[in-house]
């Protein structure tokens, strides 16, 4: 059940969450862990890129508004690398203008979730993207 960019063993799907709001990062990580995912977190885009370079993940969840390297830039960089070009990416944003949605789409995000959001809704999107990626690589 592992994907070409995911964990190599039959372990829980690995999710990376990058957000500069510590409380949100903690809540989302706890919820996804309780849902059976193995979760790593990063406080900003640069830390997320570092983790993505050294570890393998099955899904990345990126906040758009982070200092330094934002989620849109992280997504663009993921799409530019062979190792991560097909990694499913969910983008969180408190912005909902059409231009912001379009920026996320053009960067290669698979799904956009507007804050505030429901944890069960987020979990459903993560599971769906993981299932889709598994079907593609099977």
Secondary structure in CASP SS format (residue, H / E / C, confidence):
PFRMAT SS
TARGET T0000
AUTHOR 0000-0000-0000
METHOD secondary structure of the structure
MODEL  1
X C 1.00
X C 1.00
X C 1.00
X C 1.00
X C 1.00
X C 1.00
X C 1.00
X C 1.00
X C 1.00
X C 1.00
X C 1.00
X C 1.00
X C 1.00
X E 1.00
X E 1.00
X E 1.00
X E 1.00
X E 1.00
X C 1.00
X C 1.00
X C 1.00
X H 1.00
X H 1.00
X H 1.00
X H 1.00
X H 1.00
X H 1.00
X H 1.00
X H 1.00
X H 1.00
X H 1.00
X H 1.00
X H 1.00
X H 1.00
X C 1.00
X C 1.00
X C 1.00
X E 1.00
X E 1.00
X E 1.00
X E 1.00
X E 1.00
X C 1.00
X C 1.00
X H 1.00
X H 1.00
X H 1.00
X H 1.00
X H 1.00
X H 1.00
X H 1.00
X H 1.00
X H 1.00
X H 1.00
X C 1.00
X C 1.00
X C 1.00
X C 1.00
X E 1.00
X E 1.00
X E 1.00
X E 1.00
X E 1.00
X C 1.00
X C 1.00
X C 1.00
X C 1.00
X C 1.00
X C 1.00
X C 1.00
X H 1.00
X H 1.00
X H 1.00
X H 1.00
X H 1.00
X H 1.00
X H 1.00
X H 1.00
X H 1.00
X H 1.00
X C 1.00
X C 1.00
X C 1.00
X C 1.00
X C 1.00
X C 1.00
X C 1.00
X E 1.00
X E 1.00
X E 1.00
X E 1.00
X E 1.00
X E 1.00
X C 1.00
X C 1.00
X C 1.00
X C 1.00
X H 1.00
X H 1.00
X H 1.00
X H 1.00
X H 1.00
X H 1.00
X H 1.00
X H 1.00
X H 1.00
X H 1.00
X C 1.00
X C 1.00
X C 1.00
X E 1.00
X E 1.00
X E 1.00
X E 1.00
X C 1.00
X C 1.00
X C 1.00
X C 1.00
X H 1.00
X H 1.00
X H 1.00
X H 1.00
X H 1.00
X H 1.00
X H 1.00
X H 1.00
X H 1.00
X H 1.00
X H 1.00
X H 1.00
X H 1.00
X H 1.00
X H 1.00
X H 1.00
X H 1.00
X H 1.00
X H 1.00
X C 1.00
END
